[in-house]
Amino acid sequence: MGKIKTKLVSLVTAFMLVFTLVSLIPQTSLKASAATQYNLWLYETQVTSQNASDILGDGSASYDAGSKTLTFKKDIKGEGTILQNQIKGLTIKTTKALTLESKNAAGFGLAKDATIQTNGKLTLKVATYFLGIYCSSKDTNKPVITIINSDLETNYIDGHNNDSTLNIINSNIKVVGGMITGFNKGIHLTNCFVKKPEKVEIYYGEIYTNRTANLRATNVEICRSRLAGKNRYDTAAVISKATYDKTSNVVLASGKSYADALAGVPLANKLNAPILLTDPTKLSAETLTEIKRLGAKNVTILGGYGAVSKNVETTLVSNGCKVSRIQGSTRFGTAAAVADKIDPAPTTLFFVYGNDYADALSVSPVASATNSPIIYLNKDGNMHSETAAYLAALKKKGCVRTAYVIGGEGVISKPMMQKAADALGLVNGKQITRTAGANRYETCMNVNAKFFSSVSNSMICVATGLDFPDALAGGVFAAKHATMLFLVSGKASAVLSNDQKDFLEDKSPNGMAIFGGTGAVSDKTVSDINAEIKR
């Protein structure tokens, strides 16, 4: 019995000695040996300080706690939700084009503020009936989700009406089958626009095709704002790609001269065709490539052989295209011939100065929306004979009820406006009226204010007012999206006028398409426009 007591005392003494030694070890050393757990899960695996450098053990993803950055490096296909985040300020990056897939669950569950920035296209594939990106409906953190400088494809982006916000900045996003919905604190587009569906309204966290009927847009496609190529021909092709997937018809105009082309935007819109440009002497390679991509078989050339040569026509025919040509003996005659193709008995006409392009460009989306011809006038003196003959024929038909002169008296004088009224049998000042401004930019704004007065929460199309090609090709894009063209100087040294600033603030467009490169519309101009939109 004594021996047993002696052993027990020895054991107790040993235990107390160990306890004493442990208590002398600094607490920081004990903590260092335990893994830190982060509120971040990847395919149901919680991220910790131990696995952060290679979360799934296959080199596919890592997490840096200091910068709160989760980086995907390889394609992943697994079970469970791809990502569940409860870390405020998380940044999600990719190193290249990747596909992340869940076989039985959702994509990115983002309960708190997060930013997505991809290098190459990121495709999120999820199980049927699950969401690609969503904000937790059980969380009250009012998450702000920002997608910036990214290319992303998924099936659904849902804010769950959880006081959430979605910011999309300079990104391409394709939502296949589903919607972008439920961001009741707002969906904000910066340097991008809704490409599809063509006519939408963004309101209170939803993208609608018809808000009155409560129809939300599905299969939404968002594109980066700037539509530009390496030259004017390539830019026209890029705008065409942003407007059409496939179409049977193309309208072709000279890329060197606006004379025969300006009246063509309403015709192109009627034919469901882009306006493409070509070098007058030979078919531009970028243009032929785009015609083939579109699958177009019918090409309508605007103007005579001086504008677009016989050689261009021959090349088109040799590539399987059926070619027709609309021309007059002058630009005035070509505009009248184009007008007959748009509508042989129009009820509305738009008159513009025939020796400049700016006012015709400004009104082209409006004319397209109303299927109305654009007719050229001289500044003063005699009306051109081909214009006079065209108007006389319309007067006989008695079809024209309303006409608009676009531009001030410096381009179309009062006497010329009166001659146009008399030629049609209209009352000047009532049935025929003038819309103008102090310069081409103010005229453009006044056209928009008059004819797009009901448009708000919509996109705008920005082009330089100092040249014609980009705005000409872009006029069809604007018409398809039922929105306005906003002409700017575009030079880096230029500033927006107070009237332009007030106009942008009043309209508050939710997206912007920019036609042409930085040489046409500078990044500074784009930043200035964004600043006014966000005021």
C-alpha positions as CSV (number, residue, x, y, z in Angstrom):
1,M,0.0,0.0,0.0
2,G,2.9,2.4,0.8
3,K,4.5,1.6,-2.5
4,I,1.2,2.5,-4.4
5,K,1.0,5.8,-2.5
6,T,4.6,6.5,-3.3
7,K,3.9,5.9,-7.1
8,L,0.8,8.1,-7.0
9,V,2.8,10.9,-5.4
10,S,5.5,10.5,-8.0
11,L,2.9,10.7,-10.9
12,V,1.2,13.7,-9.5
13,T,4.6,15.4,-9.0
14,A,5.6,14.6,-12.6
15,F,2.2,15.9,-13.9
16,M,2.6,19.2,-12.0
17,L,6.2,19.6,-13.3
18,V,5.0,19.2,-16.9
19,F,2.1,21.6,-16.3
20,T,4.5,24.1,-14.9
21,L,6.9,23.8,-17.8
22,V,4.0,24.2,-20.3
23,S,2.8,27.3,-18.6
24,L,6.2,28.9,-19.0
25,I,6.0,28.5,-22.9
26,P,5.0,31.8,-24.5
27,Q,1.3,31.9,-25.6
28,T,2.3,33.2,-29.0
29,S,4.2,30.0,-29.7
30,L,1.1,27.9,-29.0
31,K,-1.0,30.1,-31.3
32,A,1.6,29.8,-34.0
33,S,1.2,26.1,-34.2
34,A,-2.6,26.4,-34.8
35,A,-4.0,27.0,-38.3
36,T,-5.9,30.2,-38.9
37,Q,-9.3,29.5,-40.5
38,Y,-10.6,32.0,-43.0
39,N,-14.3,32.6,-43.8
40,L,-13.8,31.3,-47.3
41,W,-14.6,27.9,-48.8
42,L,-13.7,26.3,-52.1
43,Y,-15.7,23.3,-53.1
44,E,-16.6,22.8,-49.4
45,T,-12.9,23.0,-48.4
46,Q,-12.3,25.8,-45.9
47,V,-9.3,27.9,-46.6
48,T,-6.8,28.1,-43.8
49,S,-3.3,29.4,-43.2
50,Q,-2.0,25.9,-43.8
51,N,-3.6,25.2,-47.1
52,A,-3.8,28.8,-48.5
53,S,-0.8,28.3,-50.9
54,D,-2.5,25.4,-52.5
55,I,-6.1,25.1,-51.3
56,L,-7.1,21.9,-53.1
57,G,-3.7,20.4,-53.2
58,D,-3.5,20.4,-57.0
59,G,-2.1,23.8,-57.8
60,S,-5.5,25.1,-59.0
61,A,-6.0,27.9,-56.4
62,S,-4.3,29.9,-53.7
63,Y,-5.3,32.6,-51.2
64,D,-3.2,35.6,-49.9
65,A,-4.6,36.7,-46.6
66,G,-2.7,40.0,-46.6
67,S,-4.3,41.3,-49.8
68,K,-7.5,39.2,-49.4
69,T,-6.9,37.8,-52.9
70,L,-8.1,34.4,-54.1
71,T,-6.3,33.4,-57.3
72,F,-7.5,30.6,-59.7
73,K,-4.8,29.1,-61.8
74,K,-6.2,25.9,-63.4
75,D,-9.6,24.6,-64.6
76,I,-11.5,22.9,-61.7
77,K,-14.4,20.5,-61.8
78,G,-15.7,19.3,-58.5
79,E,-18.7,18.8,-56.1
80,G,-20.2,21.5,-53.9
81,T,-20.5,25.2,-54.3
82,I,-17.4,26.5,-56.2
83,L,-16.8,29.4,-53.8
84,Q,-18.5,30.6,-50.6
85,N,-17.2,33.9,-49.3
86,Q,-17.8,35.8,-46.0
87,I,-14.6,37.9,-46.2
88,K,-15.4,41.6,-46.8
89,G,-13.2,43.0,-49.6
90,L,-12.2,39.7,-51.3
91,T,-10.6,40.0,-54.7
92,I,-11.1,37.0,-57.1
93,K,-8.5,36.8,-59.9
94,T,-7.6,34.3,-62.6
95,T,-4.2,33.9,-64.3
96,K,-5.6,32.8,-67.7
97,A,-8.8,31.7,-69.4
98,L,-10.4,29.1,-67.1
99,T,-13.5,27.0,-66.6
100,L,-14.7,26.4,-63.0
101,E,-17.4,23.8,-62.7
102,S,-19.6,22.4,-60.0
103,K,-21.3,19.1,-60.8
104,N,-24.0,19.4,-58.2
105,A,-24.2,22.9,-56.8
106,A,-23.8,26.7,-57.4
107,G,-20.9,29.0,-58.5
108,F,-19.8,32.0,-56.4
109,G,-21.7,32.7,-53.2
110,L,-20.7,36.2,-52.2
111,A,-22.1,37.3,-48.9
112,K,-19.9,40.3,-48.5
113,D,-18.2,42.9,-50.8
114,A,-16.1,41.2,-53.5
115,T,-14.3,42.1,-56.7
116,I,-13.9,39.8,-59.7
117,Q,-11.0,40.6,-62.1
118,T,-10.1,38.0,-64.8
119,N,-7.2,37.5,-67.0
120,G,-8.8,35.9,-70.0
121,K,-12.3,34.5,-70.1
122,L,-13.7,32.9,-66.9
123,T,-16.6,30.4,-67.4
124,L,-18.6,29.3,-64.4
125,K,-20.6,26.1,-65.0
126,V,-23.1,25.0,-62.4
127,A,-25.6,22.3,-61.8
128,T,-29.2,22.7,-63.2
129,Y,-31.3,25.2,-61.3
130,F,-28.3,26.6,-59.4
131,L,-27.0,30.1,-59.7
132,G,-23.6,31.2,-61.2
133,I,-23.1,34.2,-58.9
134,Y,-25.3,35.2,-56.1
135,C,-25.4,37.2,-52.9
136,S,-26.5,35.3,-49.8
137,S,-30.2,35.9,-49.0
138,K,-29.6,35.3,-45.3
139,D,-26.9,37.9,-44.9
140,T,-27.4,41.6,-44.0
141,N,-24.0,42.9,-45.1
142,K,-25.4,44.9,-48.1
143,P,-22.7,43.4,-50.4
144,V,-21.2,45.3,-53.3
145,I,-20.1,43.1,-56.1
146,T,-17.7,44.6,-58.6
147,I,-16.8,43.0,-61.9
148,I,-13.9,44.9,-63.5
149,N,-11.7,44.4,-66.6
150,S,-13.1,40.9,-67.0
151,D,-14.5,38.4,-69.4
152,L,-17.1,36.3,-67.7
153,E,-19.7,33.7,-68.7
154,T,-22.3,32.1,-66.5
155,N,-26.0,31.3,-66.2
156,Y,-27.3,33.7,-63.6
157,I,-26.2,36.7,-61.5
158,D,-28.5,37.3,-58.6
159,G,-28.3,39.9,-55.8
160,H,-31.2,38.2,-53.9
161,N,-32.7,41.7,-53.2
162,N,-30.4,41.8,-50.2
163,D,-29.6,45.6,-50.4
164,S,-26.9,44.5,-52.8
165,T,-25.2,46.4,-55.6
166,L,-23.6,45.3,-58.8
167,N,-20.9,47.4,-60.5
168,I,-19.8,46.3,-64.0
169,I,-16.7,48.2,-65.2
170,N,-15.0,47.7,-68.6
171,S,-16.1,44.1,-68.9
172,N,-17.7,41.6,-71.2
173,I,-20.3,39.4,-69.5
174,K,-22.5,36.8,-71.1
175,V,-25.4,35.3,-69.1
176,V,-26.7,32.2,-70.9
177,G,-30.3,31.2,-70.1
178,G,-30.7,33.3,-67.0
179,M,-30.9,36.9,-65.9
180,I,-28.9,39.6,-64.0
181,T,-31.4,40.4,-61.3
182,G,-32.1,41.2,-57.6
183,F,-29.5,44.0,-57.0
184,N,-32.0,46.4,-55.5
185,K,-29.4,49.0,-54.6
186,G,-28.6,49.3,-58.3
187,I,-26.8,47.8,-61.3
188,H,-24.2,50.3,-62.5
189,L,-22.4,50.1,-65.9
190,T,-19.1,52.0,-66.4
191,N,-17.4,51.8,-69.8
192,C,-19.7,49.1,-71.0
193,F,-23.2,48.7,-72.3
194,V,-25.9,46.0,-72.7
195,K,-25.4,44.5,-76.2
196,K,-28.3,42.0,-75.9
197,P,-31.2,42.3,-75.7
198,E,-31.1,45.3,-78.0
199,K,-33.6,47.5,-76.2
200,V,-33.5,47.3,-72.4
201,E,-34.0,49.5,-69.3
202,I,-32.1,49.1,-66.1
203,Y,-34.3,50.0,-63.1
204,Y,-34.0,49.2,-59.4
205,G,-31.6,46.3,-59.8
206,E,-33.3,44.7,-62.7
207,I,-32.7,44.6,-66.5
208,Y,-36.0,44.8,-68.3
209,T,-37.0,44.4,-71.9
210,N,-40.4,45.8,-71.0
211,R,-40.7,47.3,-67.5
212,T,-44.4,48.1,-67.9
213,A,-45.1,44.5,-68.5
214,N,-42.6,43.5,-65.9
215,L,-40.6,41.5,-68.4
216,R,-37.0,40.9,-67.3
217,A,-34.3,40.4,-69.8
218,T,-32.8,36.9,-70.2
219,N,-29.6,35.9,-72.1
220,V,-28.1,39.2,-71.2
221,E,-24.8,40.1,-72.9
222,I,-22.8,43.1,-71.7
223,C,-19.8,44.5,-73.7
224,R,-17.0,46.9,-73.2
225,S,-17.8,50.4,-74.3
226,R,-15.1,51.1,-76.9
227,L,-15.8,49.6,-80.3
228,A,-12.7,50.3,-82.2
229,G,-10.4,48.7,-84.8
230,K,-7.0,49.4,-86.2
231,N,-8.5,51.7,-88.9
232,R,-12.0,53.0,-90.0
233,Y,-12.7,49.9,-92.0
234,D,-11.9,47.7,-89.1
235,T,-13.9,49.9,-86.7
236,A,-17.0,49.6,-88.9
237,A,-16.5,45.8,-88.8
238,V,-16.1,45.8,-85.0
239,I,-19.4,47.8,-84.7
240,S,-21.1,45.4,-87.1
241,K,-20.0,42.5,-84.8
242,A,-21.5,44.2,-81.8
243,T,-24.7,44.7,-83.7
244,Y,-25.3,41.5,-85.6
245,D,-24.5,37.8,-85.2
246,K,-25.7,36.9,-88.7
247,T,-27.6,38.8,-91.4
248,S,-28.3,38.4,-95.1
249,N,-27.7,42.1,-96.1
250,V,-24.9,44.6,-95.9
251,V,-24.9,48.2,-97.0
252,L,-21.5,49.3,-98.3
253,A,-20.2,52.9,-98.5
254,S,-16.9,54.6,-99.3
255,G,-14.7,55.1,-96.2
256,K,-13.1,58.1,-97.8
257,S,-16.1,60.3,-98.7
258,Y,-19.4,60.8,-96.8
259,A,-21.2,62.3,-99.8
260,D,-23.3,59.3,-100.8
261,A,-23.2,57.5,-97.4
262,L,-25.0,59.8,-94.9
263,A,-28.5,59.1,-96.1
264,G,-27.9,55.3,-95.9
265,V,-28.4,54.7,-92.1
266,P,-32.2,54.5,-92.2
267,L,-31.9,52.1,-95.3
268,A,-29.5,49.9,-93.5
269,N,-31.7,49.7,-90.5
270,K,-34.7,48.8,-92.7
271,L,-32.7,46.0,-94.4
272,N,-31.4,44.8,-91.0
273,A,-27.9,45.4,-92.2
274,P,-24.8,47.0,-91.0
275,I,-23.0,49.8,-92.8
276,L,-19.5,48.6,-93.8
277,L,-16.9,50.8,-95.3
278,T,-14.4,50.2,-98.1
279,D,-11.5,51.8,-99.8
280,P,-13.0,53.2,-103.1
281,T,-10.6,51.4,-105.4
282,K,-10.4,47.9,-103.7
283,L,-12.5,46.0,-101.2
284,S,-11.0,46.4,-97.8
285,A,-9.8,43.1,-96.3
286,E,-11.5,43.8,-92.9
287,T,-14.8,44.4,-94.7
288,L,-14.7,41.2,-96.7
289,T,-13.9,39.2,-93.6
290,E,-16.9,40.7,-91.8
291,I,-19.2,40.0,-94.8
292,K,-18.2,36.4,-94.6
293,R,-18.6,36.2,-90.8
294,L,-22.1,37.6,-91.2
295,G,-23.0,35.2,-93.9
296,A,-24.3,38.1,-96.0
297,K,-25.2,37.4,-99.6
298,N,-26.7,40.7,-100.6
299,V,-24.6,43.9,-100.7
300,T,-26.1,47.3,-101.5
301,I,-23.5,49.9,-102.6
302,L,-24.2,53.5,-102.0
303,G,-23.0,55.9,-104.7
304,G,-21.6,55.6,-108.2
305,Y,-18.3,54.2,-109.4
306,G,-16.5,57.3,-108.2
307,A,-17.5,56.5,-104.7
308,V,-17.1,52.7,-104.8
309,S,-15.3,51.3,-107.9
310,K,-16.3,48.6,-110.3
311,N,-13.3,46.6,-108.9
312,V,-14.9,46.5,-105.5
313,E,-18.1,45.2,-107.0
314,T,-16.2,42.5,-109.0
315,T,-14.5,41.3,-105.8
316,L,-17.9,41.0,-104.1
317,V,-19.4,39.0,-106.9
318,S,-16.4,36.7,-107.0
319,N,-17.0,36.0,-103.3
320,G,-20.6,34.9,-103.9
321,C,-22.4,38.2,-103.2
322,K,-25.3,39.6,-105.1
323,V,-24.6,43.3,-105.6
324,S,-27.0,46.2,-106.2
325,R,-26.1,49.9,-106.4
326,I,-28.1,53.0,-105.4
327,Q,-26.9,56.1,-107.1
328,G,-27.8,59.5,-108.5
329,S,-25.8,61.8,-110.7
330,T,-24.8,63.7,-107.5
331,R,-25.0,63.2,-103.8
332,F,-28.4,64.9,-103.8
333,G,-29.6,62.4,-106.4
334,T,-28.2,59.5,-104.4
335,A,-30.0,60.6,-101.2
336,A,-33.2,60.8,-103.2
337,A,-32.7,57.4,-104.7
338,V,-31.9,56.0,-101.2
339,A,-35.1,57.7,-99.9
340,D,-37.2,55.8,-102.4
341,K,-35.8,52.5,-101.2
342,I,-36.6,53.4,-97.6
343,D,-40.2,54.4,-98.3
344,P,-41.6,55.5,-101.6
345,A,-44.3,57.4,-99.8
346,P,-42.9,58.7,-96.5
347,T,-45.0,60.7,-94.1
348,T,-41.9,62.3,-92.5
349,L,-38.7,63.8,-93.9
350,F,-35.5,65.1,-92.4
351,F,-33.6,67.8,-94.2
352,V,-29.8,68.3,-93.7
353,Y,-27.1,70.3,-95.3
354,G,-25.7,68.3,-98.1
355,N,-22.1,69.5,-97.9
356,D,-21.2,68.4,-94.4
357,Y,-21.9,65.4,-92.3
358,A,-22.4,66.3,-88.6
359,D,-26.2,67.1,-88.6
360,A,-27.0,64.0,-90.8
361,L,-25.1,61.8,-88.3
362,S,-27.0,63.3,-85.4
363,V,-30.4,62.6,-86.8
364,S,-29.6,59.2,-88.3
365,P,-30.9,57.1,-85.3
366,V,-34.1,59.2,-85.2
367,A,-34.7,58.8,-89.0
368,S,-34.0,55.1,-88.7
369,A,-36.5,54.7,-85.8
370,T,-39.2,56.4,-87.8
371,N,-38.2,54.8,-91.2
372,S,-37.9,58.3,-92.5
373,P,-35.5,59.4,-95.4
374,I,-32.7,62.0,-95.0
375,I,-32.7,64.5,-97.8
376,Y,-29.9,67.0,-98.7
377,L,-30.4,70.7,-99.2
378,N,-28.1,73.5,-100.3
379,K,-27.5,76.3,-97.9
380,D,-29.2,78.9,-100.1
381,G,-29.8,79.8,-103.7
382,N,-31.5,77.3,-105.9
383,M,-32.6,73.9,-104.6
384,H,-30.7,71.2,-106.3
385,S,-32.6,69.9,-109.3
386,E,-32.5,66.2,-108.2
387,T,-33.9,67.2,-104.7
388,A,-36.5,69.4,-106.4
389,A,-37.7,66.6,-108.6
390,Y,-37.9,64.2,-105.7
391,L,-39.9,66.6,-103.5
392,A,-42.2,67.4,-106.5
393,A,-43.0,63.7,-106.8
394,L,-43.8,63.5,-103.1
395,K,-46.1,66.5,-103.3
396,K,-48.1,64.8,-106.0
397,K,-48.5,61.8,-103.8
398,G,-49.5,64.0,-100.9
399,C,-47.9,61.7,-98.4
400,V,-45.5,63.9,-96.4
401,R,-47.2,65.4,-93.3
402,T,-44.2,66.5,-91.3
403,A,-40.7,67.6,-92.1
404,Y,-37.7,68.7,-90.0
405,V,-34.7,70.9,-90.9
406,I,-31.7,69.9,-88.9
407,G,-29.1,72.6,-88.4
408,G,-29.0,76.3,-88.1
409,E,-29.4,79.1,-90.7
410,G,-25.6,79.0,-91.2
411,V,-26.1,75.6,-93.1
412,I,-29.7,75.9,-94.3
413,S,-31.0,79.4,-94.7
414,K,-34.6,80.6,-94.0
415,P,-35.3,81.0,-97.8
416,M,-34.1,77.5,-98.5
417,M,-36.3,76.1,-95.7
418,Q,-39.2,78.0,-97.2
419,K,-38.5,76.5,-100.6
420,A,-38.5,73.0,-99.0
421,A,-41.9,73.8,-97.4
422,D,-43.3,75.1,-100.7
423,A,-42.0,72.1,-102.7
424,L,-43.9,69.8,-100.4
425,G,-47.0,72.0,-99.8
426,L,-46.3,72.2,-96.1
427,V,-46.8,75.2,-93.8
428,N,-43.5,76.6,-92.7
429,G,-43.1,76.8,-89.0
430,K,-45.9,74.3,-88.3
431,Q,-45.6,71.3,-90.6
432,I,-41.9,71.9,-91.2
433,T,-39.8,73.1,-88.2
434,R,-36.1,73.5,-87.4
435,T,-34.0,71.9,-84.7
436,A,-30.6,73.5,-84.3
437,G,-27.9,74.6,-81.9
438,A,-25.0,77.1,-81.8
439,N,-22.7,74.3,-83.2
440,R,-22.8,70.7,-84.3
441,Y,-22.6,69.4,-80.7
442,E,-25.5,71.6,-79.5
443,T,-27.5,70.6,-82.6
444,C,-26.9,67.0,-81.7
445,M,-28.1,67.5,-78.1
446,N,-31.1,69.4,-79.3
447,V,-32.0,66.6,-81.7
448,N,-31.7,64.1,-78.9
449,A,-33.7,66.3,-76.5
450,K,-36.5,66.7,-79.0
451,F,-36.8,63.2,-80.4
452,F,-35.5,61.1,-77.4
453,S,-37.3,63.1,-74.7
454,S,-38.7,60.0,-73.2
455,V,-35.4,58.2,-73.1
456,S,-33.8,57.9,-69.7
457,N,-31.9,55.1,-67.9
458,S,-30.7,54.1,-71.4
459,M,-27.4,54.0,-73.1
460,I,-25.8,56.6,-75.2
461,C,-23.5,56.2,-78.3
462,V,-20.5,58.5,-78.3
463,A,-18.6,59.4,-81.5
464,T,-16.4,62.2,-82.7
465,G,-18.1,65.1,-84.5
466,L,-14.8,65.9,-86.4
467,D,-15.0,63.0,-88.8
468,F,-17.8,60.8,-90.3
469,P,-16.8,57.1,-90.6
470,D,-17.2,55.9,-87.0
471,A,-20.6,57.7,-86.4
472,L,-21.8,56.5,-89.8
473,A,-21.3,52.9,-89.0
474,G,-22.4,53.5,-85.4
475,G,-25.7,55.1,-86.5
476,V,-27.1,51.6,-87.3
477,F,-26.0,50.4,-83.9
478,A,-27.7,53.3,-82.2
479,A,-30.9,52.7,-84.3
480,K,-30.9,49.0,-83.3
481,H,-30.7,49.9,-79.7
482,A,-33.3,52.7,-80.0
483,T,-30.9,55.2,-78.5
484,M,-29.2,58.5,-79.2
485,L,-25.9,59.5,-80.8
486,F,-23.8,61.9,-78.7
487,L,-21.2,63.8,-80.7
488,V,-18.1,65.2,-79.0
489,S,-14.9,66.8,-80.1
490,G,-13.1,63.8,-78.6
491,K,-9.7,65.5,-78.5
492,A,-7.7,65.0,-75.3
493,S,-7.5,68.7,-74.8
494,A,-11.3,69.2,-75.3
495,V,-13.7,69.7,-72.5
496,L,-17.4,69.1,-72.4
497,S,-19.6,72.2,-72.6
498,N,-21.9,73.1,-69.7
499,D,-24.8,72.2,-71.9
500,Q,-23.3,68.8,-72.6
501,K,-22.7,68.3,-68.9
502,D,-26.3,69.3,-68.0
503,F,-27.7,67.0,-70.8
504,L,-25.7,64.0,-69.5
505,E,-26.7,64.6,-65.9
506,D,-30.4,65.0,-66.9
507,K,-30.5,61.8,-69.1
508,S,-28.4,59.7,-66.7
509,P,-27.7,57.0,-69.2
510,N,-26.8,53.6,-67.7
511,G,-24.4,52.6,-70.4
512,M,-22.1,53.9,-73.1
513,A,-20.9,52.7,-76.4
514,I,-17.9,54.5,-77.8
515,F,-17.2,54.4,-81.6
516,G,-13.6,54.5,-82.6
517,G,-10.2,54.5,-80.8
518,T,-8.6,57.0,-78.5
519,G,-7.6,59.1,-81.5
520,A,-11.2,59.7,-82.2
521,V,-12.7,59.8,-78.7
522,S,-10.0,60.2,-76.0
523,D,-10.0,58.4,-72.7
524,K,-10.2,61.8,-71.0
525,T,-13.5,62.5,-72.9
526,V,-14.8,59.2,-71.8
527,S,-13.8,59.9,-68.2
528,D,-15.5,63.3,-68.3
529,I,-18.7,61.7,-69.6
530,N,-18.6,59.1,-66.9
531,A,-18.1,61.8,-64.3
532,E,-21.3,63.7,-65.4
533,I,-23.4,60.5,-65.6
534,K,-22.5,59.6,-62.0
535,R,-23.2,63.1,-60.6
